[in-house]
Structure formats: structure tokens, C-alpha cells
Amino acid sequence: MTLIAQPAMAQSILRDAETEALLHDMATPLIRAAGLDPRNVSVVLVGDMSINAFVAGGQAVYINAGLINEAGSALEVQGVIAHELGHITGGHVISDGGSREAQGISILSLLLGGIAAAAGSGDAAMGVIMAGQQAALGKYLAFSRGQEASADAAGAEYLSKAGLSGRGSLSFFKRLQNLEMRYGFTRNADSEFYSTHPMTSDRITTLQDTYEKDPSWNAPADPELEGRFKRVKAKLFGYLSEPQRTLQVYPETMTDVPARYARAYAFHKDARLDKALAETDALLTLAPNDPYFLELKGQILLESGRPGEALPMLRRATQLSNFHPLIATTFGHALIATEDPAQLGEAEQVLRAAVSRDRENPFAWYQLGVIYGMKGDLPRARLASAEQQALQLNYPQALQSAQTAQAGLPTGSPDWIRAGDIAMEARAAIEQRKKRR
């Protein structure tokens, strides 16, 4: 993956339609058990292979990809989510006036960033921003051990109310304990997770008694959710790991869905198009109407410079996913990448619908700007640039673009008002930055 890091940003946040749907379904019963509204709580995947999860302001739980990779089941991850929700309900987050900056968003490609080549222009280097986010996660909150114990207790309560067994939580803590022993983790300032969390053995002892007494202790895991977890885990591994490593973990002798999923990413990253397509075709033979398999094949074709061939896959994936904005944005980009003027009308329609459902999608705004520019609608092209730049925390450029857009838009129109809002937001952010220096 190609990351576009901004000065204030430390980590990449991955966005993917299938993964977000899984995390939402895993978290929803726990969020409700915590007395929160699922519409207001998000679970965000961080592109960091270290084992950690945290909250950093607001009602958002951040889970590192490394934690997903280490976890053996969806139930284990649900135990982590329950714990982090305990931090949120316990008020263990320090409010920061700069929280918007601390959690700024920038969409990144879920695959490789070869979109830039497919688009056929230097400006299309922005094409690497597709299905991920950037967030300045350097402001980790170092919870005290007392707060961790409180979050453990709250997490156990939420698992119980949701009817989920604590076996997964205990299993995950035992994994951490094994890692401590295997790699000799020390609790010092250089080991953030281990220096701020209670001793794993103590947590296991305390929680085991609580969980074993709970009526949900023997509740079975959801097999459908567990199957989806295995898919996503393999998908992320194939995306984040070096191709050689992926092929070691998921050799070609393995023919199940997770293994083929992982290898499709590995082969694509290694520019072995025929093998990547062979894996996606095998997946589609098993499930021809799976929107995520269709999306993957479409992305591989698009990022390999074959956008015309990608269109049927991405159009179908968009329809089957109920017009998921991330998938729709890839479809819109493929329409533009064909360089066929006849496709621009549909591309504009698709991308406008995508941003209406997910405004925090910089690449969709970038593509809309491209379309407006090709149509000669420069004020709206600059407004789309302002939306993109504000999401990427490039406030000076956002201010300039918004002012230019507003000068050319009809006074009082919705777009004129929106340009003014972005300009006001950008000015305030610039002033805040000055004060912190």
C-alpha cells in the first residue's frame, strides 16, 4: 500500500467495505449493551501490524490490523471491542480541542495505488487515496491500570448483556501472555501497550472467575460471523504483508476461500496478473454474486490498466452492495479511467451519490473535481478540491480552494454556502495551529 502521510499524521487507517461491515456487525450488540447508539459509534481499522486497540477521543474504537491478525476468532476481537467500549463509557478519554486534527481522515487505496497509472495522468497520483484513512493517532491516551481494570469489568458486563461468551476475551489475553513469554516483552517506556496495561496474568485470573459465572459462558460463537472473520483476516494479511510471506502462510495447496483471498492480493501486489485473476475467478465460481469478490476482481483489473474490463465487475459489485460508497467510488473512478467522454455522465452520478452517503471520502471528491474540471465547471472543481483538502487536513490549500470556489458560485446557493463553511473551518484550524506553536 502507498501511504500519503501528512505532517501531523502517524498512522494509516484502512477502509474497506467488507471489513467495515464485519466490524459493524461484530460491534453492534456490544454497543447497544453499553447503552450507546450504534449510529454514533464507529470501529476503525488501523494499518499497523502491532497488537493494540485504543480510543482516542469521541465514540470511536481503533483496532490495529496486527490485532486482527493475531486474534483467532471474531469472538476474541469482540472481547477487545467490549473492553474499549468500557473506556468510552468510563470517560477515560481526554477531550482535546484539536480532536478533529487528531483524527483527520484521508482515504487510501485498499490495494496498491496503481490507480494512478490506470488514470493516465500525473495528477492521478492522488489515485492512491481510495479506501483508507489517515489519522494522527500519536495522541494515544496512556490509561492507568485502574482504568484498564475498570474497562475490563465493563467489557465483561457488555459481553454478558449481548449474550456473548467471555471465552474469546480470555483466549485473547492468553495469546498476549504467550507473546510476553515467547518474545520476552518488557514493561518499559518503549512498550506502550505493556507499560500502560495491567499484567496479563492478573487480568486473566480476575476475568476468568467473572466469565465462568456468567450465563453466556457456554454460548456458542456465531458460525456465520466467524466465517466472515476468517475471510477478512486473510484479506488484510494478503494486503498488508509482503507477497512472499503471504504465500508462505497461504500456500497454493490451500484452496479454501480465505487462502484464495489472501493470495489474490499477494499476486496482485507482485504484478502477477494472471495468477491474481485466477484466484478471483475461483472465488467467483464459488459465489458469483458476492459483491466483495466482484469488487476485488474489478480493482485488480482497474489497477492493472484495464478499466474497461473492470466496469462490469464494479457495476455489479456496486449494485449488489446496495451502492456502498467505497465500492461506488472505485466504480466511478473506473468510468473516468476509461477516458471515454461518454462515461462521464454516469461517473458524475455515481460519485455524487457516493459522497452524499460518505462525505469523508477524499478520493471521491478528487474524482468529482476531475469531472467538473473536464466539463469546464471550475468553481465546483475547486469546491470538490476544498472538500478533499479539508479531509486531508491541508487547511491552507482548502481555504484557498474554498475562497476561489465561492467567488465563482451563485451567491446563496447550497454550494456557495458549503464553500463558505469549508473556508470558515479552515481558518479556525489554521488559527488553532498557530496558537499551539
N, C-alpha and C positions, 0 to 999 in steps of 0.2 A: 504494500500500500504506500502511496505517496502522501505524505502529510504536509499540509500547508500550516505552519505554526506561526502564530502572531506573537509579538514580544511578551505579552502578558500571559501567554498560554503554555501550559506544561504538558498536557496530556491530550490524546485524541479520544474522542467519543464516537463509537461506531453506531451507525444507524442502519437497520436492515428490517424490511417489512416483516419477514418471518420471525426474526428474533424478537422484535418488539411485541408481536402478537403473542408469542410464547411467554415472555416476561410479564405481559399484562395479565394473561390468564393464570399464571402462577401466583401473581401478587394479589389479584383482586379479592379473593376470600380473606386474605390476611389483612388487607387494607380495611375491608369492612369490619373485620373483627376488632381492629384497632379504633373503630369509631370514626374513621376518616372516609372521605368521598373518593372513590376510585378515579373520578374525573379530574381530581385535583392533585393526585399523587402519581409520580412517574418513576419508573425503574429504568435507569440509564446504564448502558454498557460502555465501559471504558476500555480503550485499546491498549491495555497494559497487561503484560503476562505475569506480573507479580500477583500473589494471592492476597486480595484485600477487598473490602467493601466499606463504604462510608457514606455519611451525609455531610453536605457542605452548605447548608442554608436552604430554606424553603422546604417544600414537601417533595423531595426527590431522593431516591436511594441510588447510589452509584455502585455498580458491581464490576470489578475488573474481569477482563477476559480470562486472566490466569486463574481466577477462582472458578469460573465455569469449567475450564479445562481440568482443574484438579478435582472438582466435585464428581461424585459417582452417580448422582441421580438428581432429578428435579426436586425431590423431597429435601435433599441436602441444601440446595440453593434456597428453597422456601424457608428453611430454618434460618439462613443468613438474612433473608429479606425480613422475616419476623423480628429478628434481633435489631436490624437497622430501623425498622418502624418504631421499635421501643425507644430509640434515640430521638426520633422525631416527636413522638407523643410525650416523651420525658422532658422536652425543651432543652435538649443537650446541644443545641446549635446556637452559636453566637451570631446575632444579626449584624450584617455589615452593609453599610450604605452602598458599597461597591459590589453588591452581590450579583448584579447584572453582569458586571465585568468579570467577576469570578467564575461565572457560569456562561460566558459568551459562547455563541454557537456558530459553527461553520461546517456545512455539510461536506463530507468527503466521499470519494468513491469506495464502494464496498469491495470492488475488485482491484484494479491496478492503476487507474489513471491513464490507461491507454485511450480513454475517451478523447483526450486532447488530439491524438493522432487521427482518430476517426473523424473529428470535426474538421480537420484540414486547415487550421489557421493557427497563427502564433497566439492569438488571444485565447484560443481554446485550451491553453494551459490551465485555464480555470476549470476545464472539464474534469479535473481530478476531484473537484468538490462535488460529490454526488450523494452518498448515503451514509455520512457520518457526521459527527460534530466535533468541534474543538471546544475544550473548556479549560479555563485557568483553574486547575484543581490544586494549585500549590498551597491554598489556604486550607489544608486539612485541619480538622479540629482534633487535637490530641485529647481524647476523652480520658478522664480519670478512671482508675479501676473501679471506683464506686459507681460511676456512671455506666461502665460496662456491665457490672453485676445487675444494675437496675434494668438495663436493656435486655439482658439475658432473661430476667424474670418476666418482663413484659412480653418478650418474644414467645416464651413458653405459654403465656396466657393466650396470645393471639393464635398460636398453633392449635391450642385446645378448643378455642371458640370456633375455629374454622374446621374442626374435625380432622385435623392433620396430625399424624403421629410425630412425636419428638425423636423417633429413631434416626431420621435424617439429620437432625441437628447434632445429635450425639456422634453419629458416624462422621460428620464433617470435622467435629472437634478432634476426634481420634485421628483423622488424617493429618490435622495440624500437629498433633502430638507426635505422630510418626515422622513428620518432616523435621520437627525440632530435634528428635533423636538422630535421624539419619544424617542431617546436614549440620548438626551442631549449632543451631541458631542461638545467638546470644541476645540478651535483652540489653541493648545499649542504644545510644542516640542514633546509630546508623541503621537500626532495625525498627522502623516506625511502628509497624503493627505490633511487634512483640514487646516493644518498650511501653506501649500505651494500653495493652490489654492484659487482663489477669492471666496468671499461669494456666495453661490449657488443662493440665491435670486437675487443678482446683475447680475449673468450670465444669469439667466432665463429672466430677464427684457430686457437685452441687446440683447439676441439672438432671443427672440420671435418676436421682430419687424423685424429683418433681415429675419427670416424664413418665416413669414407670407406674406412678399412681394415677396418671391421667386416663380417663375412659378411652381416649383416642390412641393409646399406646399401640394397640394391635390393629389399628385401622390400616387397611392395605393402601399402597400407593396407587395413584390413578395410572393405569397402564397406557392410556392414550397420551397423557401428558409426559410420561416417561419416554415413550417412543419419540415424541416431538423433541424432547430434550436431547436425546442421542443424536438426532439429525442436526440440530443447531450446534451442539458441541463439536461435531465433526466438521461442520461448515466453517465455524470460527477457527478451528485448528488449521484447516486447509488454507484459509485466507491469511492467517497471521504467521504461520510457520514457514520455514524455508521448504521448498518443494521436496528436497531430498529427505528431510525429516518427516514430512507428511507421508511420503511413500514408504518409509520405514514403519511408521505406526499403522498405516492403512495400505498394506501391500496389495498388489493386483490379484492376489489369490483370494482376497476378501471381496465378496460380491454383494454384500448387503447394502441397503440404502445409505447409511452413514458413511461407509467406506467409499462408495462411488461419489458421494457429495464432496468429501474431502479431496479425493483425487482430481475431481473436475477443476477445483480451484488450483491445486498444485500444478497440473498440466498447463492450465491457462497462464499461470504466473511464469512457467518455464517456456512459454511460447510454443507449446506442443499442441497446436490447434486440433489436429485430427484426434489425438487421444482425449483431449478435453471434451470435444463434441461426442466422441464415442461414449463417454461416461454420462453425459447429459441425455443422449439418446436412450441409453439403457434405463435411466431413471424415468424418462417419459414413456418408455414401453410399459413400465410398471404402473405409472399413474399419468396418463396423457393429459389430464385436466388439472394437474397440480400447478397452481399459479407460480409457485416458487421455483419449480423445475423449469417452467417456461421462461420465467424471468432470468434464470441463470444462463440458459442457452442463448437467450436474446442478448444479454450483456456480453457474453463471450464473443458472439458474432459482431456486435457493435464495436467492442474494444479491439477487435481484430481487423477493423477496417471494412466490415461487410454490413453496414447499417441497413441496406435494402433487404437483406436476408433476415435481419433481426426483427423487422417490423411485424410479421405475422405472429411471432412468439410474444413480443412485448405487447402487442394489441390484445392478444388473447389473455395474457397474464394480467393486464390492467382490468379487463372485463371480469375475469374470474375472481380477482381480489377485491371486487366492489370498489374499483377505482382508487386503490391505495395510493396516496400522493407520492410516495417514494418510487413505486413501480411506474406510476404515470409519468413522473419526471424523466425516468430513463426512456420511456416510450417517446415522450416529447423530444428528447434530445436526439433519438434515432431518426425521427422525422426530419429534424433540421440537418442532421449529418448526411442525409441522402443528397443534399444540395439541389433538391428538386423544388423549384418555387411552388409547384402545385401542392406540396405537402405543408406549406407554411400555415395555411388556414387551420388545418387540423392540429398542427403543433401548438399554435397560439391557444386554441380552445382547450387542449389537454393541459397545457401548462398553467393557464389561468385557473382552471378547475383545481389543479394540484395546489397552488398557493392559497386558494380560498379555503382549503382544508388543512393546510400546514404552512403557515406563513413563515415559519422558521426553517426555510429551505433555501439557502443561498444559491445553490446551483440552479434551481427552478427560476429564481429571479434573474440570474445571469442569462439563462436561455431566453427568457421573455425579453430581456433587454436586447439580445441579438435580433430577435424577430422584429421588435419595434424599430431598431436601427435599420434593418433591411427594408422596412416599409416606409422609412423616412419620418417616422414619428419620434423625433429626437427628444422632446420633453418627457414622454413616457419611457423612452430608453434610459434617460438619466434618472427617472424615478425608480425604475427597476434596479439600476446600479446603486442607488441610495439605499434601497431595501437590503440588497446583498451586502454592501459595505457596513451598514449598521449591525447586521447579524455577525459579521466578522470582526466587529469592534474597531473598524477602521473609521473612527469618527471624523477626523478632518476631511477625508475624502467623501464620507457620507454627507457631511454638511455642505460641501461644495456641490455635490451632485443634486442634493435636495433643493438648494437655492436656485440652481440652474433650471431644474425641472419646474419649480414653482413659477419662475419668470415666464415660462412658455406655455403654461397650462391655463385654461379658463378660470378666472377668479371665482372662488366659491365652489368649484366642482369638487367631487369626492377626492379625485387625485390631487388637486391643488391643496386641499386640507391635509391629506396624508403627507404630502411633501413638507408642509409646514410642521407637522408633528415630528417627522424624522429630523428636521433641522433643529427643532427645539430640544429633542432628546440628545442629539449630537453635541449641541452647545453645552448642555448641562454636563454631559460626560467629559467633555474637554476641560471644563472648569474644575470638575472633581479631580481629574488627573493632575491639574496644576497645583491644587491645594495639597495633594498628597506628596508632592515633591519637596 
